[in-house]
Amino acid sequence: MQEVLPENAVIRKLWIGETGRYRGHLLRLDQESRRSRFGGAVSDETIAKHGHDCFGLDAIVHGCFIDGVLRAGAELRPLAVRRAQRAEAALSVERPWQGHGIGSALLQRTLLAARNRGYRLLHMACLVDNKRMQQLARKFDAELSFGFGSVVGKFSASRPTPLSLLRELLTDGHGVATAMLELQSRLLRA
Ligand SMILES: CC(C)(COP(=O)(O)OP(=O)(O)OC[C@H]1O[C@@H](n2cnc3c(N)ncnc32)[C@H](O)[C@@H]1OP(=O)(O)O)[C@@H](O)C(=O)NCCC(=O)NCCS
């Protein structure tokens, strides 16, 4: 699937030292997006703690930077130790950048990362009124099951291949190169 992103948007994996940037992004989500992201009303403290804790072992967080500011994120983490082939994902895009293809691009990267780590099933939960997330899940062939107030999207992943590993490696290489250039220009501006 072709990525169509806003100008100056860069998607790459976040590093462990970037928890502050991710926390900042989550705290900038408006009330409605926060509710959609976390399945209900959550306090700044809970969000700040989540932004810090989610960089635990085995979690992969992709971020979308626009003009150097982190405006969207996608988390991927194993669901439970005993079900090692299952993972869960969650996405967030700040309101002014919603509806510009960023969620689609982040989900595509997350699905590739899940596939390459041997996860066969990826779960993604959202509220029943979150039509945009459901449309996004359908676009990637998720099977949606509707429960009381929530919907769970299940994506089945193919087995990793040398080509799928290479695709991730190449996008990671591009991400590191752009991060280096961004750092250099920030240092020059300082
Ligand atoms: C849900 C979310 C991640 C989607 O990201 P996004 O960047 O806005 O999504 P995209 O621009 O890639 O669009 C996704 C699809 O939704 C469709 N869409 C947009 N608005 C819609 C609406 N009101 N109803 C139904 N579909 C809609 C788009 O047309 C697109 O489908 P298409 O490519 O087939 O046209 C983002 O809106 C968001 O962060 N929302 C708040 C947090 C959240 O809901 N997280 C999900 C729970 S984990």
The ligand as an ORCA input file, in Angstrom:
! r2SCAN-3c Opt
* xyz 0 1
  C      -8.150      6.586     14.589
  C      -6.873      7.288     14.102
  C      -5.666      6.549     14.656
  C      -6.864      7.204     12.574
  O      -5.715      7.889     12.100
  P      -5.860      8.940     10.899
  O      -4.507      9.437     10.552
  O      -6.859      9.943     11.302
  O      -6.438      7.967      9.772
  P      -6.258      8.032      8.180
  O      -6.148      9.445      7.740
  O      -5.167      7.100      7.821
  O      -7.692      7.501      7.708
  C      -8.209      6.255      8.088
  C      -9.497      5.950      7.360
  O     -10.614      6.488      8.074
  C     -11.529      7.092      7.147
  N     -12.302      8.097      7.861
  C     -11.974      9.357      8.146
  N     -12.946      9.933      8.863
  C     -13.913      9.008      9.007
  C     -15.176      8.987      9.651
  N     -15.632     10.050     10.308
  N     -15.902      7.833      9.599
  C     -15.446      6.730      8.959
  N     -14.251      6.698      8.351
  C     -13.506      7.826      8.364
  C     -10.613      7.659      6.110
  O     -11.345      7.912      4.923
  C      -9.565      6.557      5.966
  O     -10.032      5.507      5.142
  P      -9.640      5.461      3.574
  O      -8.143      5.561      3.493
  O     -10.202      4.150      3.162
  O     -10.296      6.665      2.973
  C      -6.828      8.793     14.518
  O      -7.943      9.461     13.993
  C      -6.766      8.980     16.038
  O      -5.691      9.030     16.612
  N      -7.906      9.096     16.716
  C      -7.893      9.274     18.157
  C      -7.308      8.069     18.918
  C      -7.925      6.772     18.457
  O      -9.095      6.701     18.120
  N      -7.129      5.689     18.495
  C      -7.615      4.388     18.085
  C      -7.846      3.494     19.254
  S      -6.374      2.672     19.720
*
